């Protein structure tokens, strides 16, 4: 991404510092170097804490390539028909619109299963 659109989606430096204090480590154990936006759309990205996950560069690339970082397979929602139906496989391709029966859990490579 280049130009004006890339600048519009960047997290301001001050906000990055705050987020690094809240999320210093990627779930894989490496230091957070980037932030993954959980929900995106029409070029608009919310920089709210609830819409961001602190990750290392390697895991961030995997997420955007629709690959599953190994740590994400460990976090499954017990009793969720969507999770239980997958039987050990994760949820490619990336689709943040799918939710479990409770309506609270998004099921993709980013959110509670992320």
MODELLER restraints for C-alpha pairs under 7 A, 6 or more apart:
rsr = mdl.restraints
at = mdl.atoms
rsr.add(forms.Gaussian(group=physical.xy_distance, feature=features.Distance(at['CA:9:A'], at['CA:44:A']), mean=6.88, stdev=0.5))
rsr.add(forms.Gaussian(group=physical.xy_distance, feature=features.Distance(at['CA:9:A'], at['CA:45:A']), mean=6.12, stdev=0.5))
rsr.add(forms.Gaussian(group=physical.xy_distance, feature=features.Distance(at['CA:11:A'], at['CA:47:A']), mean=6.54, stdev=0.5))
rsr.add(forms.Gaussian(group=physical.xy_distance, feature=features.Distance(at['CA:23:A'], at['CA:54:A']), mean=5.50, stdev=0.5))
rsr.add(forms.Gaussian(group=physical.xy_distance, feature=features.Distance(at['CA:24:A'], at['CA:31:A']), mean=6.00, stdev=0.5))
rsr.add(forms.Gaussian(group=physical.xy_distance, feature=features.Distance(at['CA:24:A'], at['CA:32:A']), mean=5.36, stdev=0.5))
rsr.add(forms.Gaussian(group=physical.xy_distance, feature=features.Distance(at['CA:25:A'], at['CA:31:A']), mean=4.41, stdev=0.5))
rsr.add(forms.Gaussian(group=physical.xy_distance, feature=features.Distance(at['CA:25:A'], at['CA:32:A']), mean=4.71, stdev=0.5))
rsr.add(forms.Gaussian(group=physical.xy_distance, feature=features.Distance(at['CA:25:A'], at['CA:54:A']), mean=6.71, stdev=0.5))
rsr.add(forms.Gaussian(group=physical.xy_distance, feature=features.Distance(at['CA:25:A'], at['CA:55:A']), mean=6.84, stdev=0.5))
rsr.add(forms.Gaussian(group=physical.xy_distance, feature=features.Distance(at['CA:26:A'], at['CA:32:A']), mean=5.13, stdev=0.5))
rsr.add(forms.Gaussian(group=physical.xy_distance, feature=features.Distance(at['CA:26:A'], at['CA:54:A']), mean=5.63, stdev=0.5))
rsr.add(forms.Gaussian(group=physical.xy_distance, feature=features.Distance(at['CA:26:A'], at['CA:55:A']), mean=4.20, stdev=0.5))
rsr.add(forms.Gaussian(group=physical.xy_distance, feature=features.Distance(at['CA:26:A'], at['CA:56:A']), mean=5.62, stdev=0.5))
rsr.add(forms.Gaussian(group=physical.xy_distance, feature=features.Distance(at['CA:27:A'], at['CA:71:A']), mean=6.46, stdev=0.5))
rsr.add(forms.Gaussian(group=physical.xy_distance, feature=features.Distance(at['CA:28:A'], at['CA:71:A']), mean=5.96, stdev=0.5))
rsr.add(forms.Gaussian(group=physical.xy_distance, feature=features.Distance(at['CA:30:A'], at['CA:56:A']), mean=6.22, stdev=0.5))
rsr.add(forms.Gaussian(group=physical.xy_distance, feature=features.Distance(at['CA:31:A'], at['CA:56:A']), mean=6.14, stdev=0.5))
rsr.add(forms.Gaussian(group=physical.xy_distance, feature=features.Distance(at['CA:32:A'], at['CA:54:A']), mean=5.38, stdev=0.5))
rsr.add(forms.Gaussian(group=physical.xy_distance, feature=features.Distance(at['CA:32:A'], at['CA:55:A']), mean=4.78, stdev=0.5))
rsr.add(forms.Gaussian(group=physical.xy_distance, feature=features.Distance(at['CA:32:A'], at['CA:56:A']), mean=4.79, stdev=0.5))
rsr.add(forms.Gaussian(group=physical.xy_distance, feature=features.Distance(at['CA:33:A'], at['CA:55:A']), mean=6.26, stdev=0.5))
rsr.add(forms.Gaussian(group=physical.xy_distance, feature=features.Distance(at['CA:33:A'], at['CA:56:A']), mean=4.98, stdev=0.5))
rsr.add(forms.Gaussian(group=physical.xy_distance, feature=features.Distance(at['CA:33:A'], at['CA:57:A']), mean=6.19, stdev=0.5))
rsr.add(forms.Gaussian(group=physical.xy_distance, feature=features.Distance(at['CA:34:A'], at['CA:54:A']), mean=6.07, stdev=0.5))
rsr.add(forms.Gaussian(group=physical.xy_distance, feature=features.Distance(at['CA:34:A'], at['CA:55:A']), mean=5.49, stdev=0.5))
rsr.add(forms.Gaussian(group=physical.xy_distance, feature=features.Distance(at['CA:34:A'], at['CA:56:A']), mean=5.89, stdev=0.5))
rsr.add(forms.Gaussian(group=physical.xy_distance, feature=features.Distance(at['CA:34:A'], at['CA:57:A']), mean=6.22, stdev=0.5))
rsr.add(forms.Gaussian(group=physical.xy_distance, feature=features.Distance(at['CA:35:A'], at['CA:52:A']), mean=6.00, stdev=0.5))
rsr.add(forms.Gaussian(group=physical.xy_distance, feature=features.Distance(at['CA:35:A'], at['CA:53:A']), mean=5.47, stdev=0.5))
rsr.add(forms.Gaussian(group=physical.xy_distance, feature=features.Distance(at['CA:35:A'], at['CA:54:A']), mean=4.63, stdev=0.5))
rsr.add(forms.Gaussian(group=physical.xy_distance, feature=features.Distance(at['CA:35:A'], at['CA:55:A']), mean=5.80, stdev=0.5))
rsr.add(forms.Gaussian(group=physical.xy_distance, feature=features.Distance(at['CA:36:A'], at['CA:52:A']), mean=5.47, stdev=0.5))
rsr.add(forms.Gaussian(group=physical.xy_distance, feature=features.Distance(at['CA:36:A'], at['CA:53:A']), mean=5.09, stdev=0.5))
rsr.add(forms.Gaussian(group=physical.xy_distance, feature=features.Distance(at['CA:36:A'], at['CA:54:A']), mean=6.41, stdev=0.5))
rsr.add(forms.Gaussian(group=physical.xy_distance, feature=features.Distance(at['CA:36:A'], at['CA:55:A']), mean=6.77, stdev=0.5))
rsr.add(forms.Gaussian(group=physical.xy_distance, feature=features.Distance(at['CA:36:A'], at['CA:60:A']), mean=6.51, stdev=0.5))
rsr.add(forms.Gaussian(group=physical.xy_distance, feature=features.Distance(at['CA:37:A'], at['CA:45:A']), mean=6.87, stdev=0.5))
rsr.add(forms.Gaussian(group=physical.xy_distance, feature=features.Distance(at['CA:37:A'], at['CA:51:A']), mean=5.73, stdev=0.5))
rsr.add(forms.Gaussian(group=physical.xy_distance, feature=features.Distance(at['CA:37:A'], at['CA:52:A']), mean=4.80, stdev=0.5))
rsr.add(forms.Gaussian(group=physical.xy_distance, feature=features.Distance(at['CA:37:A'], at['CA:53:A']), mean=6.71, stdev=0.5))
rsr.add(forms.Gaussian(group=physical.xy_distance, feature=features.Distance(at['CA:38:A'], at['CA:51:A']), mean=5.12, stdev=0.5))
rsr.add(forms.Gaussian(group=physical.xy_distance, feature=features.Distance(at['CA:38:A'], at['CA:52:A']), mean=5.76, stdev=0.5))
rsr.add(forms.Gaussian(group=physical.xy_distance, feature=features.Distance(at['CA:38:A'], at['CA:110:A']), mean=5.48, stdev=0.5))
rsr.add(forms.Gaussian(group=physical.xy_distance, feature=features.Distance(at['CA:38:A'], at['CA:111:A']), mean=6.45, stdev=0.5))
rsr.add(forms.Gaussian(group=physical.xy_distance, feature=features.Distance(at['CA:39:A'], at['CA:51:A']), mean=6.31, stdev=0.5))
rsr.add(forms.Gaussian(group=physical.xy_distance, feature=features.Distance(at['CA:39:A'], at['CA:96:A']), mean=6.90, stdev=0.5))
rsr.add(forms.Gaussian(group=physical.xy_distance, feature=features.Distance(at['CA:59:A'], at['CA:69:A']), mean=6.02, stdev=0.5))
rsr.add(forms.Gaussian(group=physical.xy_distance, feature=features.Distance(at['CA:62:A'], at['CA:68:A']), mean=6.42, stdev=0.5))
rsr.add(forms.Gaussian(group=physical.xy_distance, feature=features.Distance(at['CA:62:A'], at['CA:69:A']), mean=6.43, stdev=0.5))
rsr.add(forms.Gaussian(group=physical.xy_distance, feature=features.Distance(at['CA:63:A'], at['CA:109:A']), mean=6.61, stdev=0.5))
rsr.add(forms.Gaussian(group=physical.xy_distance, feature=features.Distance(at['CA:66:A'], at['CA:92:A']), mean=6.11, stdev=0.5))
rsr.add(forms.Gaussian(group=physical.xy_distance, feature=features.Distance(at['CA:66:A'], at['CA:93:A']), mean=5.80, stdev=0.5))
rsr.add(forms.Gaussian(group=physical.xy_distance, feature=features.Distance(at['CA:66:A'], at['CA:94:A']), mean=5.92, stdev=0.5))
rsr.add(forms.Gaussian(group=physical.xy_distance, feature=features.Distance(at['CA:68:A'], at['CA:109:A']), mean=6.71, stdev=0.5))
rsr.add(forms.Gaussian(group=physical.xy_distance, feature=features.Distance(at['CA:72:A'], at['CA:113:A']), mean=6.32, stdev=0.5))
rsr.add(forms.Gaussian(group=physical.xy_distance, feature=features.Distance(at['CA:72:A'], at['CA:114:A']), mean=5.08, stdev=0.5))
rsr.add(forms.Gaussian(group=physical.xy_distance, feature=features.Distance(at['CA:73:A'], at['CA:90:A']), mean=6.24, stdev=0.5))
rsr.add(forms.Gaussian(group=physical.xy_distance, feature=features.Distance(at['CA:75:A'], at['CA:113:A']), mean=5.43, stdev=0.5))
rsr.add(forms.Gaussian(group=physical.xy_distance, feature=features.Distance(at['CA:76:A'], at['CA:83:A']), mean=6.33, stdev=0.5))
rsr.add(forms.Gaussian(group=physical.xy_distance, feature=features.Distance(at['CA:76:A'], at['CA:113:A']), mean=5.86, stdev=0.5))
rsr.add(forms.Gaussian(group=physical.xy_distance, feature=features.Distance(at['CA:77:A'], at['CA:83:A']), mean=6.23, stdev=0.5))
rsr.add(forms.Gaussian(group=physical.xy_distance, feature=features.Distance(at['CA:80:A'], at['CA:100:A']), mean=5.72, stdev=0.5))
rsr.add(forms.Gaussian(group=physical.xy_distance, feature=features.Distance(at['CA:80:A'], at['CA:101:A']), mean=6.64, stdev=0.5))
rsr.add(forms.Gaussian(group=physical.xy_distance, feature=features.Distance(at['CA:81:A'], at['CA:100:A']), mean=6.52, stdev=0.5))
rsr.add(forms.Gaussian(group=physical.xy_distance, feature=features.Distance(at['CA:81:A'], at['CA:101:A']), mean=6.87, stdev=0.5))
rsr.add(forms.Gaussian(group=physical.xy_distance, feature=features.Distance(at['CA:82:A'], at['CA:100:A']), mean=5.82, stdev=0.5))
rsr.add(forms.Gaussian(group=physical.xy_distance, feature=features.Distance(at['CA:91:A'], at['CA:108:A']), mean=5.45, stdev=0.5))
rsr.add(forms.Gaussian(group=physical.xy_distance, feature=features.Distance(at['CA:91:A'], at['CA:109:A']), mean=6.60, stdev=0.5))
rsr.add(forms.Gaussian(group=physical.xy_distance, feature=features.Distance(at['CA:92:A'], at['CA:108:A']), mean=6.97, stdev=0.5))
rsr.add(forms.Gaussian(group=physical.xy_distance, feature=features.Distance(at['CA:94:A'], at['CA:108:A']), mean=5.30, stdev=0.5))
rsr.add(forms.Gaussian(group=physical.xy_distance, feature=features.Distance(at['CA:94:A'], at['CA:109:A']), mean=5.98, stdev=0.5))
rsr.add(forms.Gaussian(group=physical.xy_distance, feature=features.Distance(at['CA:95:A'], at['CA:108:A']), mean=5.31, stdev=0.5))
rsr.add(forms.Gaussian(group=physical.xy_distance, feature=features.Distance(at['CA:96:A'], at['CA:106:A']), mean=5.84, stdev=0.5))
rsr.add(forms.Gaussian(group=physical.xy_distance, feature=features.Distance(at['CA:96:A'], at['CA:107:A']), mean=6.16, stdev=0.5))
rsr.add(forms.Gaussian(group=physical.xy_distance, feature=features.Distance(at['CA:96:A'], at['CA:108:A']), mean=5.43, stdev=0.5))
rsr.add(forms.Gaussian(group=physical.xy_distance, feature=features.Distance(at['CA:97:A'], at['CA:106:A']), mean=6.73, stdev=0.5))
rsr.add(forms.Gaussian(group=physical.xy_distance, feature=features.Distance(at['CA:98:A'], at['CA:106:A']), mean=5.77, stdev=0.5))
rsr.add(forms.Gaussian(group=physical.xy_distance, feature=features.Distance(at['CA:98:A'], at['CA:107:A']), mean=5.53, stdev=0.5))
rsr.add(forms.Gaussian(group=physical.xy_distance, feature=features.Distance(at['CA:99:A'], at['CA:105:A']), mean=5.32, stdev=0.5))
rsr.add(forms.Gaussian(group=physical.xy_distance, feature=features.Distance(at['CA:99:A'], at['CA:106:A']), mean=4.52, stdev=0.5))
rsr.add(forms.Gaussian(group=physical.xy_distance, feature=features.Distance(at['CA:99:A'], at['CA:107:A']), mean=5.63, stdev=0.5))
rsr.add(forms.Gaussian(group=physical.xy_distance, feature=features.Distance(at['CA:100:A'], at['CA:106:A']), mean=6.82, stdev=0.5))
rsr.add(forms.Gaussian(group=physical.xy_distance, feature=features.Distance(at['CA:105:A'], at['CA:112:A']), mean=6.27, stdev=0.5))
rsr.add(forms.Gaussian(group=physical.xy_distance, feature=features.Distance(at['CA:106:A'], at['CA:112:A']), mean=6.64, stdev=0.5))
rsr.add(forms.Gaussian(group=physical.xy_distance, feature=features.Distance(at['CA:107:A'], at['CA:113:A']), mean=6.06, stdev=0.5))
